[in-house]
């Protein structure tokens, strides 16, 4: 990575630290975000021994026919860049399932 690119990332991260939103999710909270329109991150969470205290995260990948156009560079990750015909991140190890119990 060039020094110019490194400086650019440092500056971007400084701005993100200064201007950001933070959410503390509680039971029954839902968050809807467009990952292609924001920088996002998730902090660490503790996997509690008590099942009723554990985090339950269910991700739903939506891709409407009028979705945001994406660069062809996303094709390998999503399988397609055609709006209405894109999936989530596809890897060799991807298992398609929806767990109905906290893990």
N, C-alpha and C positions, 0 to 999 in steps of 0.2 A: 504494500500500500504506500502510495507516495506521501510525502510530508504534507502536501497541500490537502489531499483527501483526509489524512489523519486530523489536520487542523479543522477541516470542515465538520467532521464528525464530532470533535470536541466541542466546537461552537454550538452545533445542533443539540448536543446533550446538555450543555449549560442552559440553553434556552428552554429545553424540555423540563429541566429541574426547576426553573423559575416559573414557568407558565404551564401548569398542569392541573388536572382534576384527579381527585382520589376518592374512591368509594369504599365504604365498609359495608359489605353485604351481610345481611342478617337472614334468618330463616324466612322463606317465602319470597325473597327478593329476586327479581329478574332483571338482567341487564341485556340490552340489545345494542350491538355496536357493528359498524361496518369497518372491518379490518383494513380495507383499502382506502379509507378516508382518514385514518388516525394512526398515530404511533401508539402502541399499547403494551402494557406489561402487567404481569401479575406478581405480587409479592409472595413470599414464602407463606405456607400455611402449615399448621400442625395437624398430623393425623392422630386424632384423639382415640384413646382405647375404647371410650364409650361410643357406641354406634350413633346415638342421638346427637352427638356433638360433632360428628364428621361432616366434612364438606361434601356436597353432592353437586357435581357439575355435569350438566348435560348440554352438549354443544349441538346446535342445529344449524346446518349449512343451508342457507337459502340462496337461490339464484334465479330471480325472476327474469322473464323474457326482456324486460326493459332495464336490466341490471347495468352497473357501471362497466364500460369497456375496459378490458385489461390488455396489457402488452403480451405479445406472443411468448415472452420469456416465462410466463406463468403456466404454459401448457403442460410442461413435464410435471409440475407440482399438482395441478388440478385435473389433468386428463384432457381438458379442453379450455379454451378461452371464450367460447361462444356464449353470450348471455342466454340464460335459460337452460344451458347444457353443461354447466360446470359443477363438479363435485367438490368435496373438501380436499384436504391434503391427502394424496394417495402415495403410500409407500409400500414396499414389498411386505412389510410386517403389519400393514393395516388390517384390523379385524372390524368388520361392519357389524355392530351390535349396539343395543341400548340397554344398559344395566338399569334395573328398576330398584336397586337397593344401594345405599351408601357404601362406598369402598374406602 
